[in-house]
């Protein structure tokens, strides 16, 4: 082997070593960046489907529309349920897509970002109303979901709905319905109304 | 032996007819041509123009910028205004100026009757240089994505039953330690509440009822079964829908009803609320075995 060939071979080996070092360095930097920037909660957050009041949201496993909003100070089922805040009651029309499902998760996010889950003080929220009902594909149901809120949270609220399979909200659709703004006067009127109201039962929509 | 293989041995017309070989000149044929390079025309011999054409003369030169593709026929070498080819001597009486006025310097000329030059070695392309790395992409791809693929498959697999046990239409299907048979799958004509009052539903809703024979030991896993109806479009409807909570129908399960015989098979009725008019069959699954389900089709 001539001297020229030897020097060329050494040069190629050197280039290969440099390439390996650069590759390993890149991988190392990538791992470091991933470790520093990883946010599993953000990676696995639900996929938001945002609509307004009266608009239909198409989630992966269900279709839903917020029909109307009302409020009350007392809700009656098997007993009267009062609140120092206000009951926000959202009427919803929903149906499953593809297979039977249960919405399961309902919450209100107020203007300050606070989350209020649907109240479990009411009998119907546990079983028998929309939140716990099984929805059938292509069969729309109409029902109401009640939230117990501080008065200032009711004025500007966003309704969050998601399937709640095995208490897992990750990486599935979450519908976000921006409810119509409610004036403080209206909220005060609801909060001082002593007449008890009841949630409508779940019915199949025509 | 011909010391210069570029020149053919023996030249026709040399020496010219009637002329002896010139004294002091190489013997005929080595090198060819007349007069040989470096030799002036021998005295008393006719001028070169009188000699017949020589093989390989004029040489076939490659096209040169600004030069004709081929030299014109002889007599005369080199042609007027053309430079001599390498290996040929500049003969007396021809233009000394080289290159001729107005012509760029030509590239070096090959000698006459030279073998065509070997084609230049082409640079190796990217694929030729890197083909060996292409098969490595397969294990690299597997290494990069394998974990996610396995994880995704696992998630799909546990997301619902995927392994089916099925049989002939209306026949027994072994499943979960027992066996099942779909006796009928029909639209329900009328449902009533517990007071006997008829229930009404929107016209877009169809109520289906499946009668299923269950034959299983009372302690088998099958007693925890769940029924689902599947329509032609692939939509799946669970039995015991919430909307039929007021209907006077039994809760569909594979547990032996209190009024069923103590041994042998028994019949359960599963009711479904659907938006379809084309039910295809019934799926039966159990919570303790999320991978499997039984697919029951009605008798024809």
Interface residues (C-beta under 8 A of the other chain):
Chain A: X98 X99 X100 X128 X132 X133 X134 X136 X137 X138 X139 X141 X202 X203 X204 X205 X206
Chain B: X201 X202 X204 X205 X228 X234 X235 X236 X237 X238 X241 X242 X243 X245 X272 X273 X274 X275 X276
